[in-house]
Amino acid sequence: MSTIARSSIKSGTKVAIVQKHDQPTQTLTQGIVKDILTNASHHPHGIKVRLTSGLTGRVKKIY
């Protein structure tokens, strides 16, 4: 899976994330981005975000 650039993620973007406890199974959770938590432009495991629901995880897919 290719890495997603931080610049392509904005507040309000619909994404699918993998939460920390779902990393072994790679179970995706959908939601709307509230905050971007990763400062780097790229991250090998995905940019970490907080969703409007309060969940945090790394972005695996942008809708």
N, CA, C and O atoms as a Maestro MAE file, in Angstrom:
{
 s_m_m2io_version
 :::
 2.0.0
}

f_m_ct {
 s_m_title
 :::
 protein
 m_atom[252] {
  # First column is atom index #
  i_m_mmod_type
  r_m_x_coord
  r_m_y_coord
  r_m_z_coord
  i_m_residue_number
  s_m_chain_name
  s_m_pdb_residue_name
  s_m_pdb_atom_name
  i_m_atomic_number
  :::
  1 25 0.842 -1.176 0.000 1 A "MET " " N  " 7
  2 3 0.000 0.000 0.000 1 A "MET " " CA " 6
  3 2 0.894 1.249 0.000 1 A "MET " " C  " 6
  4 15 1.819 1.350 0.807 1 A "MET " " O  " 8
  5 25 0.626 2.169 -0.879 2 A "SER " " N  " 7
  6 3 1.445 3.371 -0.953 2 A "SER " " CA " 6
  7 2 1.103 4.324 0.188 2 A "SER " " C  " 6
  8 15 0.000 4.292 0.732 2 A "SER " " O  " 8
  9 25 2.066 5.170 0.539 3 A "THR " " N  " 7
  10 3 1.837 6.118 1.625 3 A "THR " " CA " 6
  11 2 1.034 7.310 1.123 3 A "THR " " C  " 6
  12 15 1.126 7.681 -0.047 3 A "THR " " O  " 8
  13 25 0.258 7.900 1.998 4 A "ILE " " N  " 7
  14 3 -0.569 9.055 1.674 4 A "ILE " " CA " 6
  15 2 0.104 10.297 2.238 4 A "ILE " " C  " 6
  16 15 0.517 10.313 3.397 4 A "ILE " " O  " 8
  17 25 0.213 11.327 1.424 5 A "ALA " " N  " 7
  18 3 0.867 12.571 1.837 5 A "ALA " " CA " 6
  19 2 -0.043 13.367 2.767 5 A "ALA " " C  " 6
  20 15 -1.264 13.370 2.611 5 A "ALA " " O  " 8
  21 25 0.568 14.037 3.729 6 A "ARG " " N  " 7
  22 3 -0.177 14.878 4.679 6 A "ARG " " CA " 6
  23 2 -0.928 15.985 3.943 6 A "ARG " " C  " 6
  24 15 -2.023 16.371 4.351 6 A "ARG " " O  " 8
  25 25 -0.344 16.492 2.867 7 A "SER " " N  " 7
  26 3 -0.951 17.599 2.126 7 A "SER " " CA " 6
  27 2 -2.282 17.214 1.473 7 A "SER " " C  " 6
  28 15 -3.071 18.093 1.128 7 A "SER " " O  " 8
  29 25 -2.542 15.912 1.297 8 A "SER " " N  " 7
  30 3 -3.792 15.483 0.675 8 A "SER " " CA " 6
  31 2 -4.912 15.270 1.690 8 A "SER " " C  " 6
  32 15 -6.033 14.921 1.319 8 A "SER " " O  " 8
  33 25 -4.606 15.481 2.973 9 A "ILE " " N  " 7
  34 3 -5.600 15.309 4.038 9 A "ILE " " CA " 6
  35 2 -5.914 16.671 4.646 9 A "ILE " " C  " 6
  36 15 -5.008 17.395 5.060 9 A "ILE " " O  " 8
  37 25 -7.178 17.012 4.697 10 A "LYS " " N  " 7
  38 3 -7.626 18.273 5.279 10 A "LYS " " CA " 6
  39 2 -8.704 17.981 6.316 10 A "LYS " " C  " 6
  40 15 -9.317 16.914 6.290 10 A "LYS " " O  " 8
  41 25 -8.935 18.910 7.215 11 A "SER " " N  " 7
  42 3 -10.040 18.791 8.154 11 A "SER " " CA " 6
  43 2 -11.339 18.722 7.350 11 A "SER " " C  " 6
  44 15 -11.562 19.538 6.455 11 A "SER " " O  " 8
  45 25 -12.188 17.753 7.667 12 A "GLY " " N  " 7
  46 3 -13.441 17.572 6.931 12 A "GLY " " CA " 6
  47 2 -13.372 16.502 5.859 12 A "GLY " " C  " 6
  48 15 -14.391 16.183 5.248 12 A "GLY " " O  " 8
  49 25 -12.194 15.938 5.612 13 A "THR " " N  " 7
  50 3 -12.024 14.892 4.608 13 A "THR " " CA " 6
  51 2 -12.533 13.562 5.147 13 A "THR " " C  " 6
  52 15 -12.261 13.218 6.297 13 A "THR " " O  " 8
  53 25 -13.270 12.809 4.328 14 A "LYS " " N  " 7
  54 3 -13.720 11.470 4.735 14 A "LYS " " CA " 6
  55 2 -12.593 10.489 4.457 14 A "LYS " " C  " 6
  56 15 -12.067 10.428 3.346 14 A "LYS " " O  " 8
  57 25 -12.225 9.716 5.485 15 A "VAL " " N  " 7
  58 3 -11.101 8.788 5.384 15 A "VAL " " CA " 6
  59 2 -11.435 7.461 6.053 15 A "VAL " " C  " 6
  60 15 -12.439 7.335 6.755 15 A "VAL " " O  " 8
  61 25 -10.576 6.479 5.823 16 A "ALA " " N  " 7
  62 3 -10.603 5.213 6.552 16 A "ALA " " CA " 6
  63 2 -9.286 5.110 7.300 16 A "ALA " " C  " 6
  64 15 -8.215 5.292 6.722 16 A "ALA " " O  " 8
  65 25 -9.375 4.814 8.600 17 A "ILE " " N  " 7
  66 3 -8.181 4.724 9.433 17 A "ILE " " CA " 6
  67 2 -8.049 3.323 10.025 17 A "ILE " " C  " 6
  68 15 -9.010 2.555 10.075 17 A "ILE " " O  " 8
  69 25 -6.834 3.014 10.470 18 A "VAL " " N  " 7
  70 3 -6.599 1.821 11.276 18 A "VAL " " CA " 6
  71 2 -6.243 2.304 12.671 18 A "VAL " " C  " 6
  72 15 -5.260 3.023 12.857 18 A "VAL " " O  " 8
  73 25 -7.052 1.904 13.661 19 A "GLN " " N  " 7
  74 3 -6.774 2.255 15.040 19 A "GLN " " CA " 6
  75 2 -5.652 1.368 15.576 19 A "GLN " " C  " 6
  76 15 -5.377 0.304 15.020 19 A "GLN " " O  " 8
  77 25 -5.014 1.802 16.639 20 A "LYS " " N  " 7
  78 3 -3.879 1.092 17.229 20 A "LYS " " CA " 6
  79 2 -4.216 -0.372 17.533 20 A "LYS " " C  " 6
  80 15 -3.435 -1.264 17.203 20 A "LYS " " O  " 8
  81 25 -5.355 -0.623 18.150 21 A "HIS " " N  " 7
  82 3 -5.711 -1.995 18.521 21 A "HIS " " CA " 6
  83 2 -6.118 -2.855 17.327 21 A "HIS " " C  " 6
  84 15 -6.219 -4.075 17.452 21 A "HIS " " O  " 8
  85 25 -6.357 -2.224 16.156 22 A "ASP " " N  " 7
  86 3 -6.718 -2.957 14.939 22 A "ASP " " CA " 6
  87 2 -5.536 -3.179 14.001 22 A "ASP " " C  " 6
  88 15 -5.710 -3.748 12.923 22 A "ASP " " O  " 8
  89 25 -4.346 -2.747 14.384 23 A "GLN " " N  " 7
  90 3 -3.190 -2.878 13.496 23 A "GLN " " CA " 6
  91 2 -2.900 -4.320 13.068 23 A "GLN " " C  " 6
  92 15 -2.577 -4.538 11.900 23 A "GLN " " O  " 8
  93 25 -2.999 -5.310 13.955 24 A "PRO " " N  " 7
  94 3 -2.712 -6.677 13.509 24 A "PRO " " CA " 6
  95 2 -3.675 -7.179 12.424 24 A "PRO " " C  " 6
  96 15 -3.267 -7.931 11.539 24 A "PRO " " O  " 8
  97 25 -4.948 -6.770 12.486 25 A "THR " " N  " 7
  98 3 -5.951 -7.229 11.520 25 A "THR " " CA " 6
  99 2 -6.182 -6.231 10.386 25 A "THR " " C  " 6
  100 15 -6.807 -6.567 9.380 25 A "THR " " O  " 8
  101 25 -5.673 -4.994 10.548 26 A "GLN " " N  " 7
  102 3 -5.857 -3.919 9.556 26 A "GLN " " CA " 6
  103 2 -7.338 -3.605 9.311 26 A "GLN " " C  " 6
  104 15 -7.725 -3.260 8.195 26 A "GLN " " O  " 8
  105 25 -8.160 -3.725 10.355 27 A "THR " " N  " 7
  106 3 -9.576 -3.378 10.266 27 A "THR " " CA " 6
  107 2 -9.722 -1.873 10.102 27 A "THR " " C  " 6
  108 15 -9.169 -1.103 10.889 27 A "THR " " O  " 8
  109 25 -10.468 -1.448 9.078 28 A "LEU " " N  " 7
  110 3 -10.632 -0.029 8.787 28 A "LEU " " CA " 6
  111 2 -11.859 0.548 9.488 28 A "LEU " " C  " 6
  112 15 -12.883 -0.121 9.625 28 A "LEU " " O  " 8
  113 25 -11.741 1.794 9.926 29 A "THR " " N  " 7
  114 3 -12.826 2.555 10.533 29 A "THR " " CA " 6
  115 2 -12.985 3.844 9.731 29 A "THR " " C  " 6
  116 15 -12.013 4.574 9.534 29 A "THR " " O  " 8
  117 25 -14.204 4.129 9.264 30 A "GLN " " N  " 7
  118 3 -14.445 5.335 8.472 30 A "GLN " " CA " 6
  119 2 -14.840 6.499 9.363 30 A "GLN " " C  " 6
  120 15 -15.413 6.319 10.437 30 A "GLN " " O  " 8
  121 25 -14.523 7.692 8.894 31 A "GLY " " N  " 7
  122 3 -14.913 8.890 9.618 31 A "GLY " " CA " 6
  123 2 -14.445 10.148 8.929 31 A "GLY " " C  " 6
  124 15 -13.844 10.098 7.856 31 A "GLY " " O  " 8
  125 25 -14.726 11.278 9.553 32 A "ILE " " N  " 7
  126 3 -14.366 12.599 9.043 32 A "ILE " " CA " 6
  127 2 -13.214 13.145 9.883 32 A "ILE " " C  " 6
  128 15 -13.264 13.106 11.112 32 A "ILE " " O  " 8
  129 25 -12.178 13.652 9.219 33 A "VAL " " N  " 7
  130 3 -10.995 14.171 9.913 33 A "VAL " " CA " 6
  131 2 -11.342 15.448 10.672 33 A "VAL " " C  " 6
  132 15 -11.932 16.376 10.119 33 A "VAL " " O  " 8
  133 25 -10.963 15.479 11.952 34 A "LYS " " N  " 7
  134 3 -11.092 16.680 12.766 34 A "LYS " " CA " 6
  135 2 -9.736 17.362 12.899 34 A "LYS " " C  " 6
  136 15 -9.614 18.562 12.656 34 A "LYS " " O  " 8
  137 25 -8.701 16.584 13.291 35 A "ASP " " N  " 7
  138 3 -7.350 17.107 13.488 35 A "ASP " " CA " 6
  139 2 -6.330 16.174 12.842 35 A "ASP " " C  " 6
  140 15 -6.514 14.957 12.812 35 A "ASP " " O  " 8
  141 25 -5.254 16.762 12.325 36 A "ILE " " N  " 7
  142 3 -4.122 15.986 11.819 36 A "ILE " " CA " 6
  143 2 -3.062 15.996 12.916 36 A "ILE " " C  " 6
  144 15 -2.629 17.062 13.352 36 A "ILE " " O  " 8
  145 25 -2.646 14.818 13.361 37 A "LEU " " N  " 7
  146 3 -1.740 14.704 14.495 37 A "LEU " " CA " 6
  147 2 -0.277 14.513 14.090 37 A "LEU " " C  " 6
  148 15 0.619 14.771 14.893 37 A "LEU " " O  " 8
  149 25 -0.023 14.067 12.863 38 A "THR " " N  " 7
  150 3 1.343 13.875 12.391 38 A "THR " " CA " 6
  151 2 1.851 15.177 11.777 38 A "THR " " C  " 6
  152 15 1.186 15.763 10.922 38 A "THR " " O  " 8
  153 25 3.029 15.631 12.211 39 A "ASN " " N  " 7
  154 3 3.600 16.866 11.666 39 A "ASN " " CA " 6
  155 2 4.394 16.643 10.386 39 A "ASN " " C  " 6
  156 15 4.517 17.557 9.570 39 A "ASN " " O  " 8
  157 25 4.934 15.438 10.199 40 A "ALA " " N  " 7
  158 3 5.750 15.138 9.016 40 A "ALA " " CA " 6
  159 2 4.880 15.099 7.760 40 A "ALA " " C  " 6
  160 15 3.678 14.848 7.842 40 A "ALA " " O  " 8
  161 25 5.482 15.344 6.609 41 A "SER " " N  " 7
  162 3 4.729 15.332 5.352 41 A "SER " " CA " 6
  163 2 4.350 13.925 4.912 41 A "SER " " C  " 6
  164 15 3.356 13.741 4.210 41 A "SER " " O  " 8
  165 25 5.134 12.932 5.318 42 A "HIS " " N  " 7
  166 3 4.848 11.523 5.029 42 A "HIS " " CA " 6
  167 2 5.169 10.691 6.266 42 A "HIS " " C  " 6
  168 15 5.976 11.095 7.102 42 A "HIS " " O  " 8
  169 25 4.540 9.540 6.374 43 A "HIS " " N  " 7
  170 3 4.868 8.590 7.436 43 A "HIS " " CA " 6
  171 2 4.683 7.197 6.842 43 A "HIS " " C  " 6
  172 15 3.691 6.950 6.155 43 A "HIS " " O  " 8
  173 25 5.619 6.286 7.092 44 A "PRO " " N  " 7
  174 3 5.538 4.953 6.462 44 A "PRO " " CA " 6
  175 2 4.292 4.154 6.839 44 A "PRO " " C  " 6
  176 15 3.874 3.281 6.079 44 A "PRO " " O  " 8
  177 25 3.687 4.437 8.003 45 A "HIS " " N  " 7
  178 3 2.498 3.699 8.422 45 A "HIS " " CA " 6
  179 2 1.215 4.492 8.224 45 A "HIS " " C  " 6
  180 15 0.131 4.009 8.550 45 A "HIS " " O  " 8
  181 25 1.328 5.705 7.695 46 A "GLY " " N  " 7
  182 3 0.158 6.541 7.461 46 A "GLY " " CA " 6
  183 2 0.140 7.746 8.385 46 A "GLY " " C  " 6
  184 15 0.707 7.714 9.478 46 A "GLY " " O  " 8
  185 25 -0.510 8.801 7.941 47 A "ILE " " N  " 7
  186 3 -0.627 10.029 8.720 47 A "ILE " " CA " 6
  187 2 -1.647 9.794 9.842 47 A "ILE " " C  " 6
  188 15 -2.745 9.297 9.596 47 A "ILE " " O  " 8
  189 25 -1.278 10.151 11.057 48 A "LYS " " N  " 7
  190 3 -2.161 9.951 12.204 48 A "LYS " " CA " 6
  191 2 -3.133 11.121 12.309 48 A "LYS " " C  " 6
  192 15 -2.737 12.284 12.246 48 A "LYS " " O  " 8
  193 25 -4.425 10.786 12.472 49 A "VAL " " N  " 7
  194 3 -5.471 11.801 12.554 49 A "VAL " " CA " 6
  195 2 -6.429 11.489 13.698 49 A "VAL " " C  " 6
  196 15 -6.498 10.360 14.182 49 A "VAL " " O  " 8
  197 25 -7.171 12.520 14.119 50 A "ARG " " N  " 7
  198 3 -8.284 12.357 15.056 50 A "ARG " " CA " 6
  199 2 -9.554 12.613 14.259 50 A "ARG " " C  " 6
  200 15 -9.649 13.610 13.543 50 A "ARG " " O  " 8
  201 25 -10.517 11.729 14.377 51 A "LEU " " N  " 7
  202 3 -11.790 11.878 13.685 51 A "LEU " " CA " 6
  203 2 -12.754 12.701 14.536 51 A "LEU " " C  " 6
  204 15 -12.519 12.910 15.726 51 A "LEU " " O  " 8
  205 25 -13.838 13.166 13.918 52 A "THR " " N  " 7
  206 3 -14.842 13.936 14.648 52 A "THR " " CA " 6
  207 2 -15.478 13.108 15.761 52 A "THR " " C  " 6
  208 15 -16.005 13.665 16.725 52 A "THR " " O  " 8
  209 25 -15.433 11.788 15.635 53 A "SER " " N  " 7
  210 3 -15.970 10.892 16.666 53 A "SER " " CA " 6
  211 2 -15.035 10.757 17.858 53 A "SER " " C  " 6
  212 15 -15.411 10.181 18.879 53 A "SER " " O  " 8
  213 25 -13.800 11.292 17.737 54 A "GLY " " N  " 7
  214 3 -12.821 11.207 18.810 54 A "GLY " " CA " 6
  215 2 -11.831 10.074 18.658 54 A "GLY " " C  " 6
  216 15 -10.842 10.020 19.389 54 A "GLY " " O  " 8
  217 25 -12.073 9.167 17.725 55 A "LEU " " N  " 7
  218 3 -11.154 8.057 17.485 55 A "LEU " " CA " 6
  219 2 -9.891 8.557 16.800 55 A "LEU " " C  " 6
  220 15 -9.941 9.511 16.023 55 A "LEU " " O  " 8
  221 25 -8.754 7.915 17.085 56 A "THR " " N  " 7
  222 3 -7.502 8.259 16.412 56 A "THR " " CA " 6
  223 2 -6.956 7.034 15.706 56 A "THR " " C  " 6
  224 15 -7.194 5.897 16.113 56 A "THR " " O  " 8
  225 25 -6.219 7.294 14.641 57 A "GLY " " N  " 7
  226 3 -5.602 6.204 13.888 57 A "GLY " " CA " 6
  227 2 -4.853 6.753 12.699 57 A "GLY " " C  " 6
  228 15 -4.788 7.963 12.478 57 A "GLY " " O  " 8
  229 25 -4.286 5.832 11.936 58 A "ARG " " N  " 7
  230 3 -3.491 6.200 10.772 58 A "ARG " " CA " 6
  231 2 -4.318 6.029 9.485 58 A "ARG " " C  " 6
  232 15 -4.983 5.011 9.289 58 A "ARG " " O  " 8
  233 25 -4.259 7.041 8.625 59 A "VAL " " N  " 7
  234 3 -5.049 7.055 7.388 59 A "VAL " " CA " 6
  235 2 -4.527 6.007 6.418 59 A "VAL " " C  " 6
  236 15 -3.338 5.971 6.101 59 A "VAL " " O  " 8
  237 25 -5.434 5.155 5.952 60 A "LYS " " N  " 7
  238 3 -5.113 4.139 4.965 60 A "LYS " " CA " 6
  239 2 -5.805 4.405 3.630 60 A "LYS " " C  " 6
  240 15 -5.368 3.915 2.589 60 A "LYS " " O  " 8
  241 25 -6.892 5.188 3.666 61 A "LYS " " N  " 7
  242 3 -7.659 5.428 2.449 61 A "LYS " " CA " 6
  243 2 -8.370 6.781 2.564 61 A "LYS " " C  " 6
  244 15 -8.858 7.154 3.631 61 A "LYS " " O  " 8
  245 25 -8.417 7.505 1.442 62 A "ILE " " N  " 7
  246 3 -9.153 8.772 1.370 62 A "ILE " " CA " 6
  247 2 -10.308 8.584 0.392 62 A "ILE " " C  " 6
  248 15 -10.127 8.044 -0.700 62 A "ILE " " O  " 8
  249 25 -11.497 9.033 0.793 63 A "TYR " " N  " 7
  250 3 -12.676 8.899 -0.081 63 A "TYR " " CA " 6
  251 2 -12.951 10.179 -0.816 63 A "TYR " " C  " 6
  252 15 -13.901 10.252 -1.594 63 A "TYR " " O  " 8
  :::
 }
 m_bond[251] {
  # First column is bond index #
  i_m_from
  i_m_to
  i_m_order
  :::
  1 1 2 1
  2 2 3 1
  3 3 4 2
  4 3 5 1
  5 5 6 1
  6 6 7 1
  7 7 8 2
  8 7 9 1
  9 9 10 1
  10 10 11 1
  11 11 12 2
  12 11 13 1
  13 13 14 1
  14 14 15 1
  15 15 16 2
  16 15 17 1
  17 17 18 1
  18 18 19 1
  19 19 20 2
  20 19 21 1
  21 21 22 1
  22 22 23 1
  23 23 24 2
  24 23 25 1
  25 25 26 1
  26 26 27 1
  27 27 28 2
  28 27 29 1
  29 29 30 1
  30 30 31 1
  31 31 32 2
  32 31 33 1
  33 33 34 1
  34 34 35 1
  35 35 36 2
  36 35 37 1
  37 37 38 1
  38 38 39 1
  39 39 40 2
  40 39 41 1
  41 41 42 1
  42 42 43 1
  43 43 44 2
  44 43 45 1
  45 45 46 1
  46 46 47 1
  47 47 48 2
  48 47 49 1
  49 49 50 1
  50 50 51 1
  51 51 52 2
  52 51 53 1
  53 53 54 1
  54 54 55 1
  55 55 56 2
  56 55 57 1
  57 57 58 1
  58 58 59 1
  59 59 60 2
  60 59 61 1
  61 61 62 1
  62 62 63 1
  63 63 64 2
  64 63 65 1
  65 65 66 1
  66 66 67 1
  67 67 68 2
  68 67 69 1
  69 69 70 1
  70 70 71 1
  71 71 72 2
  72 71 73 1
  73 73 74 1
  74 74 75 1
  75 75 76 2
  76 75 77 1
  77 77 78 1
  78 78 79 1
  79 79 80 2
  80 79 81 1
  81 81 82 1
  82 82 83 1
  83 83 84 2
  84 83 85 1
  85 85 86 1
  86 86 87 1
  87 87 88 2
  88 87 89 1
  89 89 90 1
  90 90 91 1
  91 91 92 2
  92 91 93 1
  93 93 94 1
  94 94 95 1
  95 95 96 2
  96 95 97 1
  97 97 98 1
  98 98 99 1
  99 99 100 2
  100 99 101 1
  101 101 102 1
  102 102 103 1
  103 103 104 2
  104 103 105 1
  105 105 106 1
  106 106 107 1
  107 107 108 2
  108 107 109 1
  109 109 110 1
  110 110 111 1
  111 111 112 2
  112 111 113 1
  113 113 114 1
  114 114 115 1
  115 115 116 2
  116 115 117 1
  117 117 118 1
  118 118 119 1
  119 119 120 2
  120 119 121 1
  121 121 122 1
  122 122 123 1
  123 123 124 2
  124 123 125 1
  125 125 126 1
  126 126 127 1
  127 127 128 2
  128 127 129 1
  129 129 130 1
  130 130 131 1
  131 131 132 2
  132 131 133 1
  133 133 134 1
  134 134 135 1
  135 135 136 2
  136 135 137 1
  137 137 138 1
  138 138 139 1
  139 139 140 2
  140 139 141 1
  141 141 142 1
  142 142 143 1
  143 143 144 2
  144 143 145 1
  145 145 146 1
  146 146 147 1
  147 147 148 2
  148 147 149 1
  149 149 150 1
  150 150 151 1
  151 151 152 2
  152 151 153 1
  153 153 154 1
  154 154 155 1
  155 155 156 2
  156 155 157 1
  157 157 158 1
  158 158 159 1
  159 159 160 2
  160 159 161 1
  161 161 162 1
  162 162 163 1
  163 163 164 2
  164 163 165 1
  165 165 166 1
  166 166 167 1
  167 167 168 2
  168 167 169 1
  169 169 170 1
  170 170 171 1
  171 171 172 2
  172 171 173 1
  173 173 174 1
  174 174 175 1
  175 175 176 2
  176 175 177 1
  177 177 178 1
  178 178 179 1
  179 179 180 2
  180 179 181 1
  181 181 182 1
  182 182 183 1
  183 183 184 2
  184 183 185 1
  185 185 186 1
  186 186 187 1
  187 187 188 2
  188 187 189 1
  189 189 190 1
  190 190 191 1
  191 191 192 2
  192 191 193 1
  193 193 194 1
  194 194 195 1
  195 195 196 2
  196 195 197 1
  197 197 198 1
  198 198 199 1
  199 199 200 2
  200 199 201 1
  201 201 202 1
  202 202 203 1
  203 203 204 2
  204 203 205 1
  205 205 206 1
  206 206 207 1
  207 207 208 2
  208 207 209 1
  209 209 210 1
  210 210 211 1
  211 211 212 2
  212 211 213 1
  213 213 214 1
  214 214 215 1
  215 215 216 2
  216 215 217 1
  217 217 218 1
  218 218 219 1
  219 219 220 2
  220 219 221 1
  221 221 222 1
  222 222 223 1
  223 223 224 2
  224 223 225 1
  225 225 226 1
  226 226 227 1
  227 227 228 2
  228 227 229 1
  229 229 230 1
  230 230 231 1
  231 231 232 2
  232 231 233 1
  233 233 234 1
  234 234 235 1
  235 235 236 2
  236 235 237 1
  237 237 238 1
  238 238 239 1
  239 239 240 2
  240 239 241 1
  241 241 242 1
  242 242 243 1
  243 243 244 2
  244 243 245 1
  245 245 246 1
  246 246 247 1
  247 247 248 2
  248 247 249 1
  249 249 250 1
  250 250 251 1
  251 251 252 2
  :::
 }
}
